[in-house]
Amino acid sequence: MNFEEFNLDPSIMAGVKALGYTTPTPIQVQAIPPIMQGRDIIGLAQTGTGKTAAFVLPLMQHLLKLPRGRIGAAIISPTRELAEQTCEAIDELGQKTGLKSISVYGGVSMDQQIRRLRSGVEVVVACPGRLLDHLWKSTIDLSHLEVLVIDEADRMFDMGFLPDIKSILKCLIKPHQTLLFSATMPADIRRLVQETLHNPVTVQIGHSAPVASVSHTLYPVKQHLKTQLIIAILRCYDTDSVLVFTRTKHRADRLAMQLKREGFKATALHGDLAQNRRQAALDDFRDESIKILVATDIAARGLDVLSISHVINFDMPENTDAYTHRIGRTGRIDQRGDALTFVTSADAAVVREIETVLKAPLERRTLKGFNYSAPAPEIAPARVQRPLIRRRVSGQGAGRN
């Protein structure tokens, strides 16, 4: 099958061809036709399957039939990065359509967003909290909304956005088409589907396991040796761009700094960074001026960088879903990738769960020449601060009658 068979408008096909797309992915093959028919959709797909284009292409096809300058579609995203990337996909695929989109999220000027909204847009890609801010201020008008997309639904619920999603839905009075995409289907999402979607079509593309284009390797190591091990691996492996996941923001900052001291082009990405610093880190990683991005799970969803050759789990993710999303950043469409995971004795349970999902044991490796028996550095005992004893100065405070 090719994209011509979807009978998309020539202006949309111009964007498809400009990006070099020829053969649609399975999620696109199954999702685009029912979306173009106006059906509600539940899309269950792992990352790296072409999901964004699966809803952007039919969404634009519908918007071309509507009056310009008013919001006909809203896409709700869990993170600023995913919102930006979805907006970029709309701009690239719709470069010949004249359709305008805007990404809306917190941490940046609301006044600037209002000015852009007033100039007239057809698509709003928004994080839930900032979208609600605009709705309450009446600076976003969804009275003409035709299509609502809830993207990465399970991630939004993990981040506590369910109340915001329900508040947004209450603001939508006009009947509309709803497209919900998620990698997993926990109970909260099932209830939302029952309450919100009308006779939906379910499209499921291998959502329960990581992508087959990624090889998986475990590196058993003691906690105190992880930094030395990743430095040794980065020096001996042939890598393009490497995405390293840590469990905490502090560890991401510290590891990025340690890698830079060792001569690597590295930077950190996490939620405590200002938006301009987050965007700069992503831009530098995309154009390969930075080769190593050390990130928390903020980068596990929606980070669309095709050149990532390796994902390294410096810290084991909390569960199999998080593992799937992390390693889905490599081995993207038509490419191979490698996922390396550092494991300690405390990670045994999660390893067993991942092996159950993959239906195969994970390969264990050791790095030749690495000293796995090096002792942990001794922690210097805390210095006991002696109480300050004030000495009497001769002739002061003594001997007075």
MIDREN-853359 format. One line per 3 residues: for each residue z, x, y of N, C-alpha, C. Coordinates in pm, whole numbers, plus 50000, padded with zeros to 5 digits. Each point is the difference from the previous one (the first is absolute). Example, Ala and Ser with C-alpha at 12.3 -4.5 7.8 and 13.67 -1.06 7.14 Angstrom:
<atoms>
50780,51319,49431,50000,49911,50119,50000,50090,50120  49928,49965,50105,50006,50082,50119,50073,49923,50109
</atoms>
This chain:
<atoms>
50000,50085,49880,50000,49915,50120,50000,50088,50125  49937,49955,50109,50005,50071,50127,50041,49904,50111  50026,50054,50120,50050,49919,50110,49898,49897,50050
49873,50024,49974,49897,49906,50045,50019,49863,49936  50057,49997,49880,50015,49874,49927,50105,49908,50060  50083,50050,50092,50098,49913,50066,49937,49918,50112
49875,50032,50037,49931,49930,50109,50078,50005,50131  50051,50116,50031,50071,50019,50126,49901,50005,50115  50049,49967,50118,49916,50004,50119,49945,50143,50019
49876,50011,50047,49940,50133,50020,50084,50092,50088  50070,49945,50100,50083,50083,50086,50118,50059,49923  50051,49927,49901,50108,50052,49915,49944,50104,49903
49885,49971,49943,49938,50093,49906,49968,50134,50068  49972,49995,50130,49974,50124,50073,50122,50091,49995  50120,49942,50015,50123,50078,49991,50025,50050,49860
49972,49916,49900,50017,50040,49860,49913,50122,49969  49874,49993,50043,49907,50110,49973,50037,50126,50078  50049,49981,50123,50038,50115,50083,50115,50079,49937
50087,49929,49927,50112,50067,49933,49962,50053,49862  49877,49974,49958,49953,50052,49872,50044,49920,49880  50046,49876,50019,50040,49917,49888,49875,49947,49928
49998,50012,49869,49886,49950,49922,50044,49901,49893  50097,50041,49919,50045,49915,49890,50140,49948,50027  50020,49869,50002,50134,49946,50026,50096,50032,49886
50129,50013,50034,50103,50025,49901,50035,49868,49930  50072,50007,49888,50035,49876,49928,50073,49897,50085  50095,50042,50086,50071,49903,50083,49905,49935,50099
49901,50075,50049,49902,49943,50091,49908,49902,49928  49960,50035,49880,49912,49911,49921,50068,49867,49974  50129,50003,49967,50070,49878,49962,50054,49921,50119
50034,50069,50110,50065,49931,50111,49904,49949,50107  49894,50074,50029,49913,49962,50112,49935,49863,49982  49942,49967,49883,49935,49867,49987,50094,49882,50025
50120,49993,49937,50087,49885,50029,50052,49998,50143  50022,50117,50060,50042,50002,50140,49890,49942,50088  49875,50036,49973,49888,49948,50077,49983,49849,49980
50049,49949,49887,49996,49856,49974,50115,49927,50068  50091,50073,50065,50111,49939,50070,50124,49978,49917  50006,50060,49881,50115,49982,49912,50117,50089,50042
50123,49953,49978,50117,50086,50012,50000,50098,49884  50052,50120,50026,49993,50107,49900,50136,50065,49981  50033,50028,49874,50109,50092,49966,49932,50122,49940
50002,50111,50073,49937,50122,49952,50104,50098,49951  50000,50027,49871,50093,50095,49940,49922,50125,49964  50022,50105,50076,49922,50123,49979,50082,50121,50039
49983,50106,49924,50065,50127,50032,49932,50063,50120  50064,50099,50057,49944,50067,50117,49877,50080,49960  49912,50021,50097,49881,50080,49976,49888,49927,49931
50002,49866,50003,49898,49922,49929,49898,49936,50094  50010,50027,50129,49906,49939,50095,50042,49863,50046  50130,49975,49998,50054,49868,50033,49971,49960,50144
50011,50094,50094,49983,49964,50141,49862,49942,50026  49896,50067,49950,49864,49947,50018,49982,49868,49929  50078,49976,49893,49987,49874,49925,50034,49879,50086
50091,50016,50097,50028,49887,50089,49934,50013,50137  49976,50125,50045,49940,50018,50132,49856,49950,50004  49921,50029,49898,49859,49960,50001,49981,49848,50006
50061,49922,49910,49983,49854,50011,50068,49942,50123  50108,50063,50046,50066,49955,50123,49904,50010,50118  49929,50112,50012,49904,50016,50109,49884,49902,49986
49957,49978,49877,49891,49903,49978,50038,49864,50056  50124,49959,49981,50047,49871,50051,50012,50001,50152  50051,50109,50055,50021,50008,50145,49870,49997,50078
49891,50048,49941,49872,49999,50070,49952,49858,50032  50055,49901,49931,49961,49861,50022,50084,49932,50107  50104,50071,50049,50096,49938,50092,49976,50048,50143
50052,49926,50099,49992,50044,50140,50071,50134,50018  49948,50083,50089,50057,50132,50025,50113,49992,50103  50082,50106,50000,50105,50013,50100,50129,49930,49969
50012,49939,49882,50127,49939,49960,50032,50044,49857  50127,50002,49968,50045,50054,49871,49968,49903,49887  49912,50044,49912,49964,49919,49884,50063,50050,49872
50051,50123,50000,50060,50057,49880,50119,50088,50037  50105,49992,49919,50118,50085,50017,50031,50067,49867  50026,50130,50006,50035,50078,49881,50139,50057,50022
50093,49966,49912,50138,50048,50013,50019,50120,49908  50047,50110,50056,50016,50126,49927,50144,50048,50008  50049,50072,49900,50140,50044,50002,50028,50119,50091
49901,50085,50025,50024,50121,50078,49896,50019,50110  50038,50077,50100,49908,50031,50109,49876,50072,49947  50022,50094,49907,49889,50079,49949,49897,49911,49929
50048,49906,49919,49906,49911,49930,49930,49909,50099  50072,49953,50101,49937,49916,50103,49888,50075,50071  50026,50126,50037,49899,50081,50067,49878,50021,49910
50024,50030,49874,49890,50029,49909,49918,49875,49970  50066,49886,49990,49925,49876,49979,49914,49970,50121  50055,50023,50118,49925,49978,50123,49879,50094,50006
50020,50124,49958,49889,50096,49996,49892,49954,49903  50041,49946,49884,49902,49952,49902,49917,49885,50058  50066,49911,50074,49928,49889,50064,49900,50053,50102
50044,50096,50081,49912,50057,50102,49880,50071,49937  50023,50072,49888,49891,50074,49937,49904,49907,49926  50053,49909,49920,49914,49908,49926,49932,49900,50094
50067,49968,50110,49944,49901,50093,49940,50060,50125  49960,50128,49993,49951,50070,50119,49879,49935,50062  49921,49924,49923,49880,49934,50054,50019,49850,50021
50121,49951,49976,50024,49855,50009,50045,49954,50137  50057,50092,50078,50057,49961,50129,50139,49942,49990  50055,49991,49880,50135,49948,49982,50102,50103,50048
50105,49953,50067,50103,50089,50054,50131,49976,49927  50072,50109,49972,50129,49990,49934,50103,50081,50077  50127,49969,49976,50109,50073,50063,50113,50015,49899
50064,50118,50000,50118,50021,49917,50123,49981,50089  50098,49926,49949,50117,49961,50078,50126,50036,49921  50084,50087,50058,50124,50039,49932,50099,50049,50103
50124,50013,49957,50106,50042,50090,49998,50150,50024  50086,50043,50094,50010,50142,50030,49904,50048,50105  49911,49913,50048,49905,50034,50106,50005,49890,50105
49932,50022,50111,50004,49907,50112,49946,49862,49963  50081,49898,50023,49955,49864,49977,49903,49956,50110  50023,50050,50122,49912,49963,50112,49857,50045,49975
49984,50120,49943,49866,50049,49970,49932,49911,49896  50076,49955,49900,49945,49910,49900,49959,49867,50063  50081,49951,50093,49970,49874,50067,49869,50010,50078
49980,50112,50068,49876,50018,50076,49878,49998,49908  50011,50065,49886,49888,50001,49906,49976,49862,49941  50107,49928,49972,49986,49864,49946,49931,49909,50101
50032,50016,50127,49940,49916,50103,49850,50025,50015  49956,50120,49959,49857,50030,50011,49918,49929,49894  50070,49944,49898,49932,49921,49898,49977,50077,49872
50066,49958,49892,49980,50059,49867,49986,49889,49898  49938,50033,49889,49981,49903,49892,50097,50023,49883  50049,50124,49985,50088,50034,49888,50124,50072,50051
50117,49955,49956,50126,50068,50030,50055,50055,49869  50026,50130,49998,50065,50063,49885,50139,50040,50046  50104,49939,49943,50133,50012,50060,50110,50022,49898
50103,50073,50045,50126,50004,49926,50080,49875,50037  50080,49947,49906,50062,49869,50021,50087,49988,50125  50086,50098,50025,50093,49989,50113,49930,49991,50134
49902,50088,50025,49931,49998,50128,49911,49876,50013  49943,49954,49889,49922,49876,50006,50086,49883,50045  50122,49994,49948,50092,49894,50042,50035,50013,50148
50019,50123,50047,50028,50021,50143,49889,49940,50086  49876,50024,49962,49887,49947,50076,49991,49848,49989  50028,49948,49882,49995,49855,49983,50105,49931,50086
50120,50058,50005,50107,49939,50080,49973,50011,50150  49927,50103,50040,49965,50016,50141,49868,49930,50034  49938,49939,49899,49870,49931,50017,49891,50094,50047
50009,50128,49963,49895,50096,50034,49899,50017,49886  50029,49939,49886,49903,49988,49892,49987,49852,49966  49877,49952,49996,49971,49859,49972,49934,49989,49863
50070,49940,49906,49946,49984,49864,49958,49854,49974  49979,49925,50107,49964,49858,49983,49859,49982,49943  49918,50107,50008,49864,49992,49946,49985,50080,49871
50112,50040,49941,49995,50087,49883,49930,49932,49882  49908,50073,49939,49927,49950,49883,50041,50071,49871  50037,50129,50012,50032,50080,49881,50127,50081,50026
50096,49991,49907,50121,50082,50005,50001,50090,49877  50019,50130,50023,50010,50096,49890,50142,50058,50000  50068,49992,49888,50130,50065,49982,49977,50118,49908
49999,50120,50057,49964,50120,49925,50125,50075,49956  49993,50060,49880,50114,50075,49944,50126,49914,50004  49989,49881,49946,50110,49903,50009,50129,50052,49938
49991,50065,49884,50122,50047,49935,50070,50106,50084  49922,50083,50068,50059,50102,50086,50071,49934,50119  49941,49895,50056,50064,49933,50113,50132,49937,49961
50005,49948,49880,50125,49939,49956,50103,50108,49969  49956,50115,49948,50092,50113,49979,50062,50045,50132  49923,49988,50108,50046,50046,50131,50076,49891,50076
50022,49886,49936,50081,49895,50061,49926,49912,50098  49866,49990,49987,49921,49922,50094,49980,49854,49960  50059,49957,49887,49978,49863,49955,50038,49895,50104
50116,50010,50069,50032,49901,50104,49897,49998,50112  49950,50117,50040,49899,50005,50105,49871,49933,49955  49961,50023,49875,49877,49939,49947,50012,49848,50004
50116,49950,49958,50019,49854,50001,49999,49945,50142  50054,50076,50096,49998,49955,50140,49857,49996,50053  49920,50098,49962,49860,50002,50043,49925,49880,49942
50024,49972,49873,49931,49889,49935,50032,49866,50067  50122,49986,50051,50038,49877,50068,49923,49980,50132  49948,50111,50054,49925,49993,50126,49855,49960,49979
49955,49995,49874,49861,49970,49970,49986,49852,49968  49949,49926,50095,49990,49855,49985,49866,49960,49940  49894,50067,50041,49867,49966,49953,49981,50042,49854
49935,49918,49916,49970,50042,49863,49916,50128,50001  50030,50091,49908,49931,50128,50000,49992,50053,49857  49914,50097,49981,49987,50069,49873,50102,50113,49995
50069,50015,49886,50101,50105,49986,49962,50094,49887  50001,50129,50031,49969,50104,49902,50123,50088,49986  50058,50006,49884,50121,50079,49976,49967,50112,49901
50028,50124,50042,49974,50115,49914,50130,50073,49973  50017,50043,49876,50123,50066,49960,49973,50082,49875  50077,50104,49981,49987,50080,49878,50082,49941,49886
50110,49935,50035,50087,49938,49901,50030,49856,50043  50063,49925,49912,50024,49859,50027,50146,49963,49972  50093,50050,50082,50141,49964,49981,50025,49853,50032
50121,49955,49969,50032,49857,50012,49982,49947,50142  50039,50081,50103,49988,49954,50138,49855,49968,50036  49908,50083,49952,49859,49977,50031,49949,49878,49926
50043,49981,49878,49958,49880,49924,50044,49873,50073  50121,50000,50053,50047,49883,50074,49918,49979,50126  49969,50110,50070,49918,49988,50121,49862,49946,49968
49943,50044,49890,49868,49951,49957,50005,49850,49977  50103,49956,49931,50013,49856,49971,50016,49918,50128  50069,50057,50100,50026,49927,50123,49883,50005,50097
49916,50103,49990,49903,50028,50107,49855,49983,49958  49963,50051,49884,49860,50000,49959,49960,49869,49935  49875,49961,50021,49948,49875,49946,49899,50029,49891
50037,49963,49877,49910,50016,49884,49933,50138,50001  50080,50109,50000,49941,50133,50016,49928,50050,49875  49903,50087,50024,49934,50074,49893,50075,50133,49985
50036,50034,49877,50069,50127,49976,49900,50105,49952  49999,50111,50070,49916,50114,49964,50092,50116,49966  49991,50049,49879,50093,50103,49954,49923,50120,49950
50026,50117,50060,49931,50123,49961,50103,50105,49964  50037,50007,49874,50085,50106,49948,50117,50037,50088  50074,49898,50046,50105,50028,50097,50125,50061,49941
50015,49997,49869,50128,50040,49941,50010,50149,49971  49890,50073,50010,50003,50142,49967,49931,50082,50107  50037,50130,50011,49933,50086,50096,49853,50016,49968
49922,50041,50100,49856,50013,49982,49969,50103,49892  49891,49973,49924,49964,50085,49887,49941,50132,50043  49960,50012,50128,49935,50123,50047,50100,50108,50039
50128,49978,49972,50104,50097,50036,50064,50056,49873  50016,50131,49994,50073,50063,49891,50147,50015,50040  50088,49985,49904,50144,49996,50028,50070,50116,49930
50082,50073,50074,50071,50114,49944,50143,50001,50052  50094,50026,49910,50140,50015,50038,50038,50148,50001  50079,50038,50098,50055,50136,50008,50152,49990,49998
50062,50015,49883,50147,49999,49995,50056,50118,50079  50097,49973,50085,50054,50105,50086,50137,49957,50050  50087,50096,50024,50129,49969,50059,49983,49969,50148
50088,49917,50050,49987,49953,50139,49991,50116,50099  50082,50103,49982,50005,50107,50099,49877,50091,49996  49914,49984,49898,49882,50085,49988,49871,49930,50043
50010,49875,50046,49880,49924,50033,49917,50066,50111  50067,50045,50104,49926,50059,50113,49926,50126,49956  50068,50088,49924,49934,50120,49952,49884,49966,49908
50014,49895,49919,49894,49961,49906,49878,49947,50073  50020,49915,50101,49883,49945,50070,49926,50111,50076  50073,50096,50053,49935,50112,50068,49916,50080,49900
50055,50024,49882,49927,50075,49897,49877,49924,49952  50013,49869,49982,49887,49918,49956,49890,49998,50105  50037,49982,50126,49900,49995,50107,49925,50133,50013
50065,50109,49963,49935,50130,50010,49904,50027,49883  50026,49938,49886,49916,50031,49884,49900,49890,49966  50017,49878,50057,49908,49890,49971,49885,50001,50100
49883,49958,49955,49885,49981,50088,50006,49857,50053  50041,49984,50125,50020,49868,50058,49915,49982,50125  49967,49873,50030,49934,49966,50126,50106,49954,50098
50033,49872,49993,50109,49945,50080,50109,49951,49905  50124,50027,50035,50113,49968,49911,50096,49906,50072  50035,49890,49934,50098,49906,50051,50127,50015,49919
50110,50035,50066,50128,50024,49933,50096,49888,50038  50062,49938,49901,50094,49892,50025,50144,50046,49979  50083,49968,50099,50144,50024,49988,50073,49866,50011
50126,50001,49960,50075,49875,50001,50057,49966,50137  50026,50102,50081,50065,49974,50129,49920,50062,50115  50024,49948,50120,49934,50051,50121,50046,50143,50029
50130,50023,49985,50054,50134,50027,49936,50103,49908  49984,49965,49872,49941,50095,49906,49853,50025,50031  49930,49896,50048,49859,50019,50039,49990,50100,50114
50085,49984,50101,49999,50094,50113,50034,50142,49954  50104,50011,49919,50046,50132,49958,49896,50070,49912  49939,49925,49906,49902,50062,49912,49874,50040,50078
49955,49917,50092,49883,50034,50081,50026,50129,50079  50120,50012,50054,50036,50120,50075,50003,50123,49910  50054,49984,49878,50005,50113,49907,49860,50044,49958
49911,49904,49979,49862,50034,49962,49928,50072,50113  50025,49955,50124,49939,50068,50114,50048,50145,50011  50129,50020,49972,50053,50137,50004,49935,50089,49895
49952,49939,49891,49934,50076,49895,49851,50018,50026  49953,49952,50116,49861,50021,50038,49906,49885,49969  50052,49886,49952,49914,49885,49970,49982,49913,50124
49884,49936,50011,49975,49905,50107,50055,49865,49957  50121,49970,50044,50071,49881,49953,50064,49926,50116  50020,49870,49981,50072,49920,50097,50067,49883,49928
50092,49934,50068,50075,49890,49940,49954,49866,50055  50020,49894,49921,49970,49864,50042,50108,49907,49946  50068,49929,50092,50100,49903,49958,50026,49902,50113
50080,49898,49973,50018,49890,50093,50079,50033,50125  50071,50111,50004,50078,50034,50119,49916,50068,50108  49878,50039,49966,49914,50065,50097,49943,49897,50097
49980,50040,50125,49934,49914,50097,49857,49974,49954  49944,49886,50043,49868,49962,49953,49894,50106,50030  50007,50063,50117,49897,50100,50033,50010,50121,49907
50122,50036,49958,50016,50111,49907,49954,49962,49859  50026,49875,49961,49952,49954,49870,49848,50001,49995  49938,49950,50107,49855,49995,50005,49941,50141,50003
50064,50089,50074,49951,50139,50006,50007,50066,49862  50108,49974,49926,50014,50057,49866,49888,49950,49909  49971,49869,50006,49894,49943,49918,49863,50055,50040
49975,50008,50130,49871,50051,50047,49979,50145,49956  50105,50081,50012,49990,50140,49960,49978,50013,49850  50060,49910,49922,49984,50003,49855,49858,49955,49962
49950,49899,50069,49865,49952,49970,49893,50104,50032  50013,50068,50114,49897,50098,50035,50027,50138,49940  50105,50007,49915,50033,50118,49921,50045,50119,50083
50040,49976,50125,50066,50108,50075,50141,50020,49945  50053,49896,49935,50124,50010,49922,49964,49974,49854  50040,50090,49912,49965,49988,49858,50106,49930,49916
50125,50001,50051,50111,49944,49922,50076,49900,50086  50007,49876,49955,50077,49897,50069,50121,49967,49915  50120,50023,50056,50125,49970,49930,50053,49869,50054
50010,49899,49915,50026,49865,50049,50100,49925,49913  50061,49901,50061,50078,49902,49924,49903,49894,49948  50053,49894,49942,49914,49896,49942,49922,49921,50105
50018,50031,50128,49919,49938,50103,49852,50030,49977  49970,50112,49932,49861,50039,49974,49951,49953,49864  50084,49928,49925,49960,49957,49866,49904,49881,50003
49995,49929,50112,49910,49885,50013,49905,50022,50117  49874,49975,49976,49904,49992,50108,49953,50132,50058  50046,50113,49946,49953,50129,50050,49865,50029,49937
49894,49978,50076,49864,50007,49948,49937,50132,50038  50029,50105,49923,49942,50132,50021,49936,50041,49868  49867,49999,49995,49930,50020,49874,50011,50141,49946
50033,50097,50086,49996,50140,49957,50130,50048,49937  50099,49912,49980,50127,50044,49942,49977,50039,49853  50017,50129,49970,49976,50047,49864,50124,49992,49913
50118,50012,50063,50124,50002,49924,50108,49916,50070  50073,49926,49920,50124,49937,50045,50114,50067,49924  50099,50047,50075,50116,50062,49937,50124,49917,50032
50062,49949,49896,50127,49929,50016,50111,50104,49999  50035,50048,50118,50111,50096,50011,50128,49934,49949  50016,49872,50034,50108,49918,49945,49939,49886,49919
50058,49971,49887,49952,49890,49917,50014,49868,50075  49896,49916,49999,50014,49868,50063,50101,49914,49926  50040,49891,50066,50108,49919,49944,49957,49919,49879
49871,49963,49991,49954,49915,49891,49851,50021,49975  49947,49931,49900,49860,50019,49962,49904,49949,50107  50035,49892,50069,49913,49951,50105,49983,50103,50111
50112,50061,50040,49993,50103,50103,49918,50119,49952  50013,50034,49872,49920,50109,49944,49852,49966,50007  49964,49878,49962,49861,49957,50003,49941,50012,50140
50075,49955,50099,49948,50004,50137,49991,50143,50052  50096,50082,49967,49995,50139,50046,49878,50072,49944  49983,49998,49868,49891,50079,49943,49865,49934,50024
50001,49873,50044,49875,49934,50037,49936,50058,50124  50071,50089,50070,49942,50066,50118,49898,50106,49962  49999,50044,49873,49899,50093,49953,49917,49929,49893
49891,50064,49957,49913,49936,49902,49938,49873,50053  49965,50001,50130,49943,49880,50062,49862,49973,49942  49931,49905,50054,49874,49952,49944,49905,50116,49970
49957,50007,49872,49902,50099,49954,50051,50144,50010  50129,50022,50007,50053,50136,50006,50114,50016,49899  50027,50126,49966,50110,50032,49911,50119,50051,50081
50118,49986,49944,50120,50048,50069,50105,50045,49902  50099,50072,50052,50110,50050,49917,50133,49956,50060  50088,49951,49915,50134,49960,50042,50101,50089,49928
50077,50075,50079,50103,50089,49947,50135,49945,50041  50090,49988,49904,50131,49942,50029,50110,50094,49955  50088,50037,50093,50117,50081,49966,50107,49908,49944
50053,50034,49885,50101,49915,49937,50125,50080,49967  50114,49937,50022,50129,50057,49960,50056,49913,49887  50113,50039,49948,50061,49923,49891,50036,49859,50044
50019,49981,50131,50037,49867,50050,49882,49904,50003  49879,50049,49976,49881,49916,50012,49949,49947,49866  50074,50020,49895,49952,49966,49866,49962,49853,49985
50078,49910,50057,49974,49857,49984,49868,49960,50065  49974,50049,50121,49875,49966,50068,49880,50060,49927  50016,50120,49946,49892,50062,49922,49964,49911,49882
50099,49949,49929,49973,49913,49885,49926,49874,50044  50036,49944,50116,49932,49880,50049,49854,50030,50033  49974,50114,50063,49863,50036,50034,49917,50022,49874
50058,50065,49901,49929,50023,49875,49971,49868,49928  50089,49904,50014,49976,49867,49941,49881,49933,50067  49993,50009,50133,49888,49941,50073,49869,50069,49964
50003,50133,49992,49878,50075,49968,49965,49994,49852  50094,49954,49918,49981,49990,49855,49969,50135,49938  50061,50103,50057,49981,50136,49947,50107,50090,50058
50040,50103,49925,50098,50095,50056,49936,50084,50108  50077,50035,50101,49951,50085,50108,50012,50147,49960  49900,50077,50036,50000,50143,49968,50109,50071,50079
50078,50083,49932,50099,50085,50065,49943,50141,50013  50015,50057,50117,49950,50135,50022,50106,50088,50064  49985,50129,49980,50079,50098,50074,49902,50096,50066
50038,50055,50112,49915,50093,50074,50028,50142,49951  49896,50064,49951,50015,50135,49944,50051,50096,50107  50102,50075,49964,50055,50100,50089,50109,49950,50093
50024,49868,49999,50102,49945,50089,50138,50014,49934  50099,50040,50077,50136,50020,49949,50077,49868,50002  49997,49930,49889,50068,49870,49991,50151,50015,49981
50047,50122,49974,50143,50020,49975,50074,50054,50122  49930,50008,50113,50066,50050,50121,50118,49912,50035  50115,50059,50031,50119,49919,50030,49990,49932,50135
50076,49895,50013,50006,49931,50129,50071,50090,50101  49957,49996,50126,50066,50084,50101,50146,49959,50015  50084,50100,50017,50142,49972,50018,50023,49940,50138
50084,49901,50003,50035,49936,50126,50125,50067,50054  49987,50057,50118,50115,50069,50059,50112,49902,50026  50124,50040,49967,50112,49909,50026,50014,49970,50148
50036,49878,50027,50017,49960,50140,50112,50079,50064  49976,50047,50120,50102,50076,50071,50108,49907,50052  50123,50035,49972,50112,49920,50046,50032,50039,50144
49992,49904,50087,50026,50029,50140,50152,50003,50025  50045,50113,50047,50143,50015,50025,50038,49925,50127  50118,49941,50000,50043,49929,50120,50016,50097,50117
49960,49953,50115,50010,50083,50119,50146,50008,50044  50054,50125,50010,50139,50020,50042,49999,50059,50140  50050,49926,50090,50005,50050,50137,50120,50093,50018
49968,50115,50054,50107,50096,50026,50058,49977,50139  50130,50017,50009,50063,49988,50132,49970,50124,50083  49969,49976,50123,49977,50109,50093,50134,50035,50064
50029,50127,50000,50130,50047,50051,50028,49946,50140  50115,49945,50015,50044,49949,50131,49964,49859,50027  49923,49936,49903,49959,49862,50024,50070,49910,49897
50066,49901,50046,50058,49898,49912,50122,50046,49925  50060,50114,50036,50117,50047,49926,50110,50043,50097  50122,49974,49961,50114,50049,50074,50030,49926,50129
49934,49880,50016,50030,49926,50124,50126,49916,49984  50081,49995,50109,50123,49920,49999,49975,49861,50058
</atoms>
